[in-house]
Amino acid sequence: MITVLAATGFTGQLVAREVKRLGLPLRLAGRSAEKLSRFAAELGHGVETVVADVKQPETLLPIFEGTGVLINCAGPFTELGEPVVAAAVHHGVHYLDTTGEQAFIKLVFERYSELAKQKGIVVAPATAFEYALSDAAAALAARELEPCDEISIVYAVSGFGASRGTKKSVLRVLTDQGYLYQNGELVPTAPGREQRTVHLPSGRKLTAVSFPGGEAILVPRHVRTQAVIPMMALEATTTALLGIGLPLLRAAMKTPMQRWLLGRIEAGAVGPTDEERKNSRFTVVCEASRGEDRHAVIVQGRDPYGLTATIAVAAASHLLRHGAAETGALSPAMIAGPELIVESTRAAGVTWLG
């Protein structure tokens, strides 16, 4: 079966609903027996539950019994994720998660790839909205150009309401050590180190600033390129504020103010409403280059959280039904090729051009 960990959280509920919608065998795992029971009753007949707390690794054993694929939605992953990955590898269970944290993705690849190969399983962090789309787009953009000089990835997002977990993860991404992939290797960097003017398909001209995205770890695993530069397209005023605010934020996260910031996040909404999700829109422009040659793939859609569920469950379903041709730590597009991500998200309303 597919087991969803942190199933009663914001993202976990969306993932579990998608598993149920597709008629796949489902188990819900989380800390609260009461919440799990209530959610299972809402989903209907045949949904199992098991109590497990990622902060108490000794409680994790039951989630692997009878599980073919584990989807971990319990973040922030840099703080909570490693015991779950370690246990999945130990028990020989395919592992997927919804992280957006580069540091955790890097850890999984460095520490667990060889162990996963020995067990004949897949561990695939970041099988979710942003990185899965760009990972697939990078593979498609680079097909006629490899080896590439560079793959640039630009995100433009509007109307996006972040969940509590996403906000915590963003704090980590912006304040922890990050990397870009340049000259064939990971290079330490700070957010905003690279800045470029970009023209979106809509005609808007914006400034794109680099950030330590998971693509710097994921894409070079299967695409031959000298550089991978993830960027966020921003208005000029936002770019200026970022330059001022990031040093202050990094300093604050090393003081007792960190607790206050996390408390403010906890006091906010669990996640965006259905209406807010429907109104959120994104464009991802992925361009591969070699010399003067360019090939761009443009991905557009809405509802990032809904797409996270679509992508994670499509990958889990493939592993459950077909297994994996390749094992170890994989990027999302390596599980069954970029086509699995394209086809599953296109069915959910995403457009792919290029």
Summary of the structure (lengths in Angstrom):
residues: 354
radius of gyration: 19.4
end to end distance: 36.3
largest distance: 59.7
contacts: 1277
relative contact order: 0.16
helix: 46%
strand: 25%
